[in-house]
Amino acid sequence: MDLVSVTELHRPRTRDEAHEALLAGAVPLAGGTALHGEAYLHPAGAAAPPGEDTPPLTGLVDLLDLGWPDVEALPDGGLRVAATASLRTVLDHPLTAELRPFLHDAFSCLLASWKIWARATWGGNLCAALPAGAGTAAACTLGATAEIWTPDGGTRTIPAADVVTGPGRTSLAPGEILRALRIPAAAGRARYAVRRHSLVPSGRSGSVVTGRLDPDGRCTLVVTAAVPAPHVLEWDAAPPPEVAAAAVRDLPHWYDDPQGHPRWRRHVAGIAALAVVVELSGGPGTHSGTNPGQEEQS
């Protein structure tokens, strides 16, 4: 949609200029796909509370002008991915080769054309805070941490799972900027699996369950799309599939929108959790890396 209320485009050359514009009420712009696709965003990037009118969006801050490197190798073997790196850039970068099968399957849970993949940014997907955010699922499953610039010139880090707090809501304070996602070196040695459900094959995800099995046996499941904010479940060893499914079904809150009823989402998420653990544990049809995050009807 056209952003007809925008009257200012800020093109900062320094970090201070970016913070200043954001504190004045402008909205960060990277790929722009969420800003042009969702009408309910507040200037701070959060959804308007029920019953409250959404104030007009009048200013944009183009973060691409800050010129962040897309992907950098860290001294500990991990990766630093700029929040402004597009999904396609992340997938095609040589440094992400070990993670590419999982990232492809996870990003494929996003209802988007190849043109959106070339523009939508991984960081922007988190900051849009849509329950069906495929970038959120990928970051949480990898055990990534979010590097956040604060207006006072400092930097804070939090787990990627703590960035999204609800539909259209994040834990970013006014003026803060998601600078990068830091992926630990161990992520490249893990096994992954992805399961997605939607009401129709070409519809937005109604449930996404992703899993990681580390070399030391530690198992992580991440539930997104079916819940208002990502849920991360962890075990010291891969649990029996039925236990994992029960743990997912016991989650307290399920999302309700036209993409699926909460009871349906709870049901298919439990089925997905069972399948993910079976695959991670070496069940039939599994392989090193991931299983394609195919769309499934139920």
C-alpha positions in Angstrom: 0.0 0.0 0.0 1.1 3.6 -0.5 2.4 5.4 2.6 0.4 8.6 1.7 1.0 10.2 5.2 4.8 10.2 5.0 6.3 13.6 4.6 9.9 13.0 5.6 12.6 10.6 4.6 15.7 10.6 6.9 18.9 9.3 5.4 21.3 9.1 8.3 25.0 8.8 7.9 25.7 8.3 11.5 24.2 6.3 14.4 23.3 9.5 16.3 21.4 10.9 13.3 19.4 7.6 13.1 18.5 7.6 16.8 17.6 11.3 16.7 15.1 10.8 13.9 13.6 7.7 15.6 13.1 9.5 18.9 11.3 12.3 17.0 8.7 9.7 15.9 10.0 8.4 12.6 9.9 4.7 11.7 13.0 2.6 10.7 13.0 1.5 7.1 15.1 -1.4 5.6 13.4 -3.6 3.0 10.1 -1.8 3.6 7.9 -4.9 2.9 6.3 -4.9 6.3 5.7 -1.1 6.3 4.0 -1.3 2.9 2.1 -4.5 3.7 0.6 -3.8 7.2 -1.6 -0.8 7.9 -1.7 -1.1 11.7 1.9 -0.2 12.6 2.5 2.5 15.1 5.4 4.9 14.6 7.4 2.9 17.1 6.7 -0.3 15.1 4.1 -1.7 17.4 0.4 -2.5 16.9 -2.1 0.0 18.2 -3.8 -1.2 21.3 -7.5 -2.4 20.9 -9.8 0.6 20.5 -7.0 3.0 19.9 -6.5 4.7 16.5 -3.3 4.2 14.7 -1.5 7.6 14.4 -0.3 8.5 10.9 3.1 7.5 9.9 4.9 10.7 8.8 8.6 9.9 8.8 11.0 7.1 7.7 14.6 6.5 8.6 16.5 4.6 5.9 18.8 2.3 7.8 20.4 1.0 4.5 22.3 4.3 4.3 24.3 3.2 7.4 26.1 0.7 5.2 26.3 -2.3 7.5 28.1 -5.4 6.1 25.5 -8.1 5.4 27.3 -11.1 7.1 30.5 -11.0 9.2 32.5 -13.8 10.7 33.0 -13.5 14.5 36.3 -14.4 16.3 34.5 -17.3 18.1 33.4 -18.9 14.8 29.9 -17.4 14.9 28.2 -15.0 12.5 27.0 -11.5 12.7 24.1 -10.9 10.3 23.1 -7.2 9.8 19.5 -6.5 10.5 19.3 -4.9 7.0 20.5 -8.0 5.2 17.7 -9.4 2.9 16.6 -13.0 3.1 18.1 -13.7 -0.3 21.4 -12.1 0.6 21.6 -14.2 3.8 20.8 -17.4 1.9 23.4 -16.8 -0.8 26.2 -15.6 1.4 29.3 -17.9 1.5 29.5 -17.7 5.3 26.0 -19.1 5.7 26.7 -22.3 3.6 26.4 -24.7 6.6 23.1 -23.1 7.7 21.6 -22.7 4.2 19.4 -25.8 4.1 17.7 -24.9 7.4 17.4 -21.2 6.5 15.9 -22.0 3.2 13.2 -24.2 4.8 12.5 -21.8 7.6 12.3 -18.7 5.3 10.0 -20.7 3.0 7.4 -20.6 5.7 7.0 -16.9 4.8 4.2 -16.3 2.4 6.1 -14.2 -0.1 7.3 -14.2 -3.7 11.0 -14.3 -4.8 10.8 -10.5 -5.2 10.0 -10.1 -1.5 12.8 -12.4 -0.6 15.1 -10.0 -2.4 13.9 -7.0 -0.4 12.6 -8.2 3.0 15.2 -8.2 5.7 15.8 -10.7 8.4 15.9 -8.0 11.1 12.8 -6.4 9.7 10.9 -9.6 9.9 11.6 -9.8 13.6 10.7 -6.1 14.1 7.4 -6.4 12.3 6.6 -9.0 15.0 4.0 -10.9 13.0 3.1 -14.2 14.7 3.9 -15.9 11.3 7.3 -14.3 11.0 9.5 -16.9 9.4 12.6 -14.9 10.3 11.6 -15.0 13.9 11.3 -18.8 13.8 14.8 -19.1 12.2 16.5 -16.8 14.6 15.0 -18.4 17.7 15.8 -21.9 16.5 19.5 -21.0 15.8 19.8 -19.7 19.3 20.7 -16.2 17.9 21.0 -13.1 20.1 19.8 -9.7 19.0 22.3 -6.8 19.1 20.4 -3.7 19.9 21.7 -0.1 19.7 20.4 2.2 22.4 20.0 6.0 22.0 22.6 6.7 24.7 25.3 5.2 22.4 25.3 1.8 24.2 24.6 -1.7 23.0 22.5 -4.4 24.7 22.0 -8.0 23.7 19.0 -10.2 24.3 17.9 -13.6 23.0 16.2 -13.4 19.6 13.2 -15.1 21.2 12.8 -12.0 23.5 12.5 -9.5 20.7 8.9 -10.3 19.8 6.5 -9.9 22.7 3.1 -10.2 20.9 1.4 -9.5 17.6 3.0 -6.3 16.2 4.9 -5.7 19.5 8.6 -5.9 20.3 10.8 -5.3 23.4 12.6 -2.5 21.6 12.4 0.8 23.5 11.8 4.1 21.7 14.8 5.1 19.6 16.4 1.7 19.8 17.7 0.0 16.6 18.1 -3.7 16.0 21.6 -3.7 14.6 22.3 -7.4 14.0 21.6 -11.0 14.8 24.5 -13.0 16.3 24.5 -16.7 15.4 26.6 -19.0 17.6 29.2 -21.2 16.0 27.6 -24.3 17.4 24.5 -23.6 15.2 26.4 -24.9 12.1 26.9 -28.3 13.7 23.3 -29.0 14.7 20.5 -30.9 13.0 17.3 -29.1 12.1 13.7 -29.9 11.1 10.8 -27.7 10.0 7.1 -28.4 9.9 4.5 -25.9 8.7 0.7 -26.0 8.6 -1.7 -23.6 6.9 -5.4 -23.7 6.1 -4.7 -23.6 2.4 -1.5 -24.5 0.6 -0.9 -20.9 -0.5 -2.0 -19.3 2.8 -0.2 -17.6 5.6 1.3 -20.0 8.1 -1.1 -21.1 10.8 1.5 -23.1 12.7 5.3 -23.4 12.4 7.3 -25.8 14.6 11.1 -25.8 14.1 13.6 -28.0 15.9 17.4 -28.2 16.6 19.4 -31.1 17.9 22.9 -30.1 19.1 25.9 -32.5 19.0 25.7 -32.9 22.8 22.1 -34.1 22.5 20.4 -30.9 23.7 17.1 -30.5 21.9 15.2 -27.2 21.2 11.7 -26.8 19.7 10.4 -23.4 18.7 6.7 -22.7 18.1 5.6 -19.7 16.1 2.6 -18.6 14.0 0.3 -20.7 16.2 1.0 -18.5 19.2 1.1 -14.7 19.7 4.8 -14.7 20.5 7.5 -17.4 19.9 7.7 -20.2 22.5 11.1 -21.9 23.0 11.1 -25.4 24.6 14.4 -27.0 25.6 15.5 -30.5 26.8 18.9 -31.8 27.8 18.2 -34.7 25.5 15.7 -35.3 22.7 12.4 -36.2 24.5 10.1 -39.0 23.4 8.0 -37.6 20.5 4.8 -37.9 22.5 6.4 -35.9 25.4 7.4 -33.1 23.0 3.9 -33.0 21.4 2.3 -32.9 24.9 4.6 -30.0 25.9 3.6 -28.0 22.9 -0.1 -28.7 23.4 0.2 -27.5 27.0 1.4 -24.0 25.9 -1.0 -21.5 27.5 -1.9 -19.1 24.7 -2.9 -19.8 21.1 -3.3 -17.2 18.4 -6.7 -16.5 16.9 -7.1 -14.8 13.5 -8.5 -15.8 10.1 -5.5 -18.0 9.5 -6.7 -20.6 12.0 -8.8 -21.2 15.1 -6.8 -21.7 18.4 -8.0 -25.3 18.8 -6.8 -26.2 15.3 -3.5 -24.5 15.8 -3.0 -26.3 19.1 -3.8 -29.6 17.3 -1.5 -29.2 14.3 1.3 -27.8 16.4 1.3 -30.9 18.5 1.4 -33.1 15.3 4.3 -31.0 14.0 6.3 -31.3 17.3 6.0 -35.0 17.2 7.2 -35.1 13.6 10.1 -32.7 14.2 11.4 -34.8 17.2 11.1 -38.0 15.2 13.2 -36.5 12.4 15.8 -35.0 14.7 16.2 -38.3 16.4 16.9 -40.1 13.1 13.5 -41.5 12.3 12.4 -42.7 8.8 12.9 -40.2 6.1 15.3 -38.0 8.0 18.7 -36.7 6.9 21.4 -34.4 8.0 20.2 -30.8 7.8 16.5 -30.2 7.4 13.3 -31.5 6.0 11.7 -29.1 3.6 9.3 -26.8 5.4 6.4 -27.8 3.2 2.9 -26.4 3.5 0.5 -28.9 4.9 -3.3 -28.9 5.1 -5.2 -30.3 8.0 
